Amino acid sequence: MERWQEIFGTIRKNWLRSILTMISVFFGIFILVILLGFGQGMQNGVAQEFERDASNKISVWSGVTTVEYKGLNPGRFIELKNEDYEYLIKKYEDDLEFKSSLFRIWRAVATYKNESGSYRAEGVFPDYQFLENATLSKGRFINYKDQDNYEKVIVLGNKVYSDLFKNEEDPIGKLIQISGINFKVIGVYTDPGGEREESRIFLPLSTAQRVFNGGNTVRNLGFTLKRQKTFLKTLQKSIQFSAEIESFLKERHIVAPEDTSAVNVFNTLEEAKRYYDLMAMIKLFFWIVGICTIIAGVVGVSNIMLIIVKERTKEIGIRKAIGAQPWSIIGMILHESIFITAVAGFLGLIVSMGLLEIVGPNIEVDYIVNPSVDFNVALTTVFVLIIAGALAGFFPAWRAARIKPIEALREE
């Protein structure tokens, strides 16, 4: 109790100095927590972007050659074939999780009664639902029976369903015309990518190629690999698979190895790794900035404690003269330092977390979603506070403990 009375007595005696010191620590913790919250918000935003498709999806599409190769002039458009897809799924059967090729019909006009609209129609395999992270809200997705029997069935995106049926009628079993041809609706899906991804119509690949004169050509290939024991092994397997696909397709379609336009492979997992590495660096930078801000506050506290030691030199000399041990003097200074730092720090922590809790869910910025700080980070800042308070008071306390009583009693 006497120790606490001394601390509060010192604070009351120099209340303005104490408040200004606490403000520096308050803003140190406040800035650290806000920065970490926004770092988490950026990570949430990046994760949300990758939720639009399977996080380990590998997409393949073709383009126009830009390099002369084996006597063939540049400017050839490379068309992927059913045979390309069939060879790859057979060769990598044990490694693949989901797979699908895609035949796209641009600007397909869909009509139901008096409503019509222009949408993308895509012929796909059943696995495409999982490659796109599509969730069925009504009915079912395409199955292999539909594919084998060339069934004229379709799955509507939620936006298409809303446009044609106005959300007032059950679409399952209804007939919709696509470019004048009747198709039966078997399902409605939603997609994390929003309206753009939900403005599509899926139908069996075999049906799309036959009805819309696609022959045996496809526009895209999509794959996901089975996950390995660790993220690093999964990433390495994915990179190796992407390179082998690109090499195979270039060789099969007589494309120069250095041509980067004719055959394109996009590895979502590799891209996600780059973004997450960037987010980790940004969060590390935020930690450094926040810690430096706290250090500035700690230096302020330390300076104030040095001034307090200087002012109480004579008192400390008397204490030592009547038998006070060095650890008692150190404890007295550290106690006051940790108390000032902890109170200011906890206030900064509570205010900053409260601000993130109130404002965070309402922030609508690209790549920043719900900035927040979890319990573990908050606990870490508590330890930072305790360490900061101890460091702030240690050197003044050490100086106080080394004061010789005779010299302290002469101090004016």
N, C-alpha and C positions, 0 to 999 in steps of 0.2 A: 504493500500500500504506500509506503514511503517513497519507493521508486516511482510509482505512478504519480504521486503528488508532486514530485520533483519535475517529472516530464511535463505535466499540465501547467505547473507553475512557470516553467521556462517558456512554454508556448504562449501563455497569457502575457507574460512580460514582453515578449517580442512577437506579438501576434501577426503584424504586417509582414515581417521577414519570414515567419513560418508559413503563412498563406502563399506568398510568392514562391517559396521553395516547393510547396506542395503542388502548385499549379504546373510547374515544370515537369514534375513526375506524372501528374494527371494526364497531361497532353502526350507524354511519352508513351504511356500505355494505351491511351485513346487512339493515337495514330497507328500504333502497332496493330491493334485489334481491327481497326477499320481497313487497313491495308490487307491483312490476312483474310478478312471477310470478302473483300473484292477479289482477292486471289482465288478463293474458293468459288466465288460467283463466276469467274472466268472459266474455271475448270468445269463447273456445272454447264455453262454455255457450250463449251466444246463437246462435252459428253452428249448434250442434247442434239447437237448437229450430227453426230455419228449415230444417233439412235434412228435416224431416218432409214438407214439400211442396216443389214447385219454388220456388226462391228468388225468381223473378219472376212468380209466379202471381197472377192477378186473379180473385177469386171474387165471384159475384153471387147474391143470394138475395132473396126477397120477404118482405113482412110485412103488417101491417095499417095502413091509413091512419089518421092521427091529425088530419088537417086537412080541413075542408070545402072542396071545390073544384068549381067549375062546376056547382053545384047538387047534387053528390053528397055524401052525409053521410059523416062519418068512421066507421071501424070496418069498412071493406071489406077483405077479404083479397085481395091481388093474386096472381093465378096467372100464372106465366110459361108461355109456349107454345113449341111447336116452331118456330113462325113467327118468334118473337123471336130464337131462336138462329140459324136459317137466314139471316135478314136480316143479322145482325151478322157472321157468318163470310163472307158474300158481300161485304159492304161493306168489310171489313177483311182481305180474303183475302191481300193482299200483305204485311201487317204481322204476321199471326199465325204463331206457331211451332207450338203445340199448342192444341187446343180440344176441348171436350166439354160437353154438357149432361148433367143427371143426374136420374133419377127414383128416388125412395127408397121402399123398402118397409120400414116399421118393424116390428121384432119378427117377422121371418119365421122360421118354425119349420123348421129343416133336420133331416132324418132320414136316417140310414144304418144299416140293419140294426137293432140294438138301441140305438143311440146317437142322441140328438137334442139340440138346443139352439136357443135363440132368438138370432138375429143380425140385423144390418142387411143387407138385400139392396139393391143399387143397380144400376139400369140405366144404362149408360154407353157412350160411344163408345171406340174403340181407343186414342185419344190420352190417355185418362184415366190410363193406366199411368204416363206421364211427368209428368202434372200432380201425381200423388201420390208420385212418386219410388219407385214399387213395383218390386221386383226379382223376377223369376221364379226360383223354385227348382226347379220341375217344370213340364213342359209348355209351354204358350204362353198368350198373352193373347187377348182377343177381337179379331177382325179385322172388316173391313168386309163380308166375305162373310157372316159370322154376323149382322151388323146388317141387311143387305139381305134375307136369307132367313128372318129371324125365328127363328133357330136357338135351341133350348133347351139352351144350353151355359152353364157357369158356371166362374168362377175363384175358388178358395177362398183366404182369408187363412190364414196359417200356423197361427194359433190355432184356426180352424175345423177345419183338417185334423188338428191334434193332438187336438182334442176328439172328432171323429167317427171318425177312423181310428187314433188312439193311436200315430201314427208307425210303425205296424207293417205297413202295406199300401200299395201304390202306388195312389193315387186316380185316376190318369189313365184315362179311359174308364169309370169306375164311375158308376152312376146314384144320384143323391141326390134325395130328395123335398123340395121347398120348398112348404110349405102344401098338401101333397097332390099336387103336380105333379112329374113326373120331369124332372130335368135331368142332362145328362152333364158330368162334370168334365173340363175340358181343361187346367187349370193350377193351380199353387199359388204364391202370392207372399209375399214378406216386405216389411216397411216400416220405415224408420228410426224411425217413431213408436212402435214397440213393439206390445204386445198389443192395445191399444185400436184401433189402425189395422188390425191383422191379424184383428180379429173381424168382418170384413165378407165379403160374397159379391158378386162382380161378374157381371153378365149383360148381353147386348146391350140397349141402350135400347129398341129397337123391340119386342123380346120382352117386356121388363118392362111396357111400356105396354099391350101387347095382352093378356098373360096376367093382369095384375093390375088391369085396368080403369082404366088411367091416362089413356086418351084421348090428347090431344095436349099434356097438361100436363107441365111439368118443375119440379123443385124448385130446382135450382142451375144456374148456368152457370160454366164455368171456362175461362180463357184464359192463355196466355203469349205475349209478343211476341218477335219476333226481336231479338237484342241489337244495339245500336248500337256505334259505334266507341269510345265512352267510357261510363263508368258514369253520368255526369251526363246525357248525351243519352238513355241508356236510361231513366233515371228520369223525365226530362221527358216522353218519349214515353208512358211508362206512366201518368203522372198525367193527361195529356191524354186518353188512351184511356179511362181510368176515368171521367173527367168526361163524356165524350161518350156512353158507355154509359148512365150514370145519367140523363142528360138525355133520351136517346132512349126509355128504358123508362118514365120518368115521363110523357112526352108521349103515348106509345102507350097507356098504361093509365090515363090521365086522373088523374094524381097531382099535387098541388101541388108546385111546385119546392122549397119550404121544408120539405116533409115528409121527415123523416130516418128514418122507420120503414118506409115502404111498400116502398122499393127500397134495398137495401143493397149497397155495393160495397166490398170489402176488397182493398187493394193490398199484397201481401206485400213487394214491393220498397220501397215507401214506408215501410212499418213497419220493415223491416230497416234502412233508412237512419237512422231515428230511433234505433234501438237502437245502431247502430254509432257514430253521433254521440255518444250518451250514453257509450258505452264509451271513445271517444276522450277525452272530457272527464274521465272517471274516471281513465284512465291518465295524462293530463296532471296531474291533481291528485296522483296517486301520485308522479309525477316531482318535482313541487314539494315535497311533504312530504319525500321522500327526499333531495333536494338540500339542503333546509333543515337536515335532520339532519346531512348531511355538513358543511355550513357550520359548524354548531355544533362538530363535531369539529375542523374546520380552525382555527377560532378558538382552540380549546384548544391545538392544536399551535403556532399562532402565538404565543400567550402564553408557552408553555414556551420557545420559541426566543428570545423577548425576554428571558426570565429568564437563559437560557444566555449570550446576548450580554452581559447585565449582569454575569454572573459572570466572563466571560472578557474583560472590557474591557481589563484591564492586558495580558493576553496578546496581544490584537489590536493594542494600541498598540505593543508590542515588535515584532510582525510588521511593522507598517507602518514603524517606525523603521529596521528593517534592510532595507527595500526591497520589502516585499510590496505588490503592486498591488491597487487596489480590487476588480477582478474576481476576484482570488484569494480575497479575504475573502468576497465574495458567494457564490462557488462553494462555499466551505467550509460556510457556513450552509445554503445551498440543498441541498447534498448530504445533509446530516444530516436536514433537514426532509423531503425527498422519500423518503429511505430509511425513516424512521419511518412516514410516511403510506402508502407503498407496501406495506410488510410487513403493517401492520394491515389495510389495505384488501383486499389479496389474501387474507388469512385470512378476512375477512368474506365476500368473494366466494365462496371455495371452500366454506365452511361453509353459506352460504345456498343455493347451487346444489345442494350435496349433499343438503340437507334437502328441497328441492323435488323432487329426483330420487327420493328415497326415499318421501316422504309424498304428493307430488302425485298419482300414479296411484291412490292409495287414497282420495282425497277424493271423497265422494258427497254433494254438496249441489246443490240446484236452481240452475241458471244458473252453476255453477262446475265446469269440467271440466279435469282435468289441468293445474293451474297450473304454469307452467314459464317459463324464460327462455332465449331462443335465443342463438346465438353472437354475433350482431350487437349485441344488448343488452349481453352480457357484455363485448364489445370496447369498447362505449361507456363502460361503468363503469370500464374500465382507463384510458381517456383522462381521465375525470373524476378518477380517483385522481392521475394525473400532474399535471394542472392544479391540483388541490387542494393537493398537496404543494408545488408551486412557489409558489402564492399564500401558503400558510402560512409559507413561509420568506423570501419576497421582502422584506417590510417590515422584519423583524428584520435581514436581510442588508444591506439598504440603510442601515439605521441604523448597523450595524457598520462599513460601508465609509466612512461620513462621520465616524467618530470621529477626532479629531486626536491624533496620537501623544503630544504633550506633556501633553494633558488626560488621556489614558488612563493614562500613567505615574504621574500624581498620584493616580489612583483607588485607594481602599483597599477 
